[in-house]
Amino acid sequence: MAVVMKRFFYHEKGNHDEAWYYLARDTESGAVYIEHEWAERGNLGSKRTGVAEFLSGPSMTARDNLLKLIGTLVSENGDAPRP
């Protein structure tokens, strides 16, 4: 499985606690999801969440940053930006 990920949020909480959020896509299946990784006092973890589930969750900075990222993909008239 090949996965492409774009980080949209990083948070350092102190005491070596960190959290990363990525918009991820499996290049073979086309599945798109949120990958949340964290390190808390030496313990590492990760969780996959569907995009709709993540966006319907409570308001937080990571969610707001994902919405900003999605907003960069579409211009005001509804067309994707062109190179």
Buried (B, 14 or more C-beta within 10 A) or exposed (E): EEEEBEBBBEEEEEEEBBBBBBBBBEEEEEBEBBBBBBBEEEEEEEEEBEBEEBEEEEEEEBBEBBEEBEEEEEEEEEEEEEE
